[in-house]
Amino acid sequence: MSEKKSPLFILVADPHVSDTNGQTVFDLFTQVKDAAIGKMIKRIVIAGDLFKWRKAQSLSALMWWIKILKMLTGAGLEVYAIDGNHDKVLADSEDSYVAPFQFIKGFVYTSRYEMYDMNGVAVHLVSYFGKEVYAEVLSEAIACAKKNKDFVNILVSHNEVNGAKMNDGGILAESETEYQAFKAFTTVCMGHFHNKSVLGKRVHFVGSMCPDNFGEDNDKGFTIVYDDGSLKAHNLEFKKYETHKVSVDDVSAEDLDTFLESYGELSDTHVRVVFSGSKAAVEAVDTSRFLSAGISVKLDKTVEGEDSDETSAYIEFTDNALVDAFGEFCDERSIKKTDAKLGKKYLKQTLEKQ
Ligand SMILES: [Mn+2]
């Protein structure tokens, strides 16, 4: 290997194409294509979750992937992809929504495990599976990396790892996959969790291409992976999510007018305002003015002697938010655990059918 490091490929993760965001994801990949051409990088690797809905794909989601892959391969780029958990109906099966696209020239799809020699670097692609099968497939990659131990070994995969930071900011402690499993690799690049994080010196959750809700940060884009195993993150242009906290006991009506003037109808940002303060003051806020200006509203009411009670006048109902809200509803009404679980199951099935 030469002394100066060279870029091997551009890595992206979790594009989650649905029936509503095809154009947005296409625009993100157009930026990735321009970056690849500008930096003379020939390969793009997608670290799983190409799709959002596990139950079924809309015609529009399928057609957008044809447009995206044709746009990238038509520009002379090779595109590699693995499956994420959202690309499959059954976690342990190799059946995947991505499989039919493998017949597009220039698109290289790995349903299980493959090692690709990229400029003398061993790049191991391992798709998502449930715990036991994943451990089995990963052990094939580990055996191959151990045989190649004089070379740089890069693993690209999609799964959870103990100690990783989850989408809600919590630290995962229940995964079967331990950090130690990855010691055979120089660098590990993981999709799955949408905010970036690093575990030890080796395992990188590279983060998704753009945020999907107010719970995710805006530090998102693509990662250049170099032939020495080092990484460099770059941000993409997208509509950002911003949350503003307003303490209603301290602001005047004029302040709120000014806020509305500056944030209402912002086309490049999703804006949410959290009104906090005493119950009476928060309830007196005319939220309809904000909602009609396209601003999401959350109310954080403090009742003396009680913890703050955060309720939502309007929240973006993504599938996760709905399931969470249902969970809170069951807790509040002390609904039996088994009944709540059954309800959650039906709710999830209904959401996946959308
Ligand atoms: Mn995932």
Residues whose N, C-alpha, C, O or C-beta is under 5 A from the ligand:
A	BS01	MN	D49 G84 N85 H86 H192
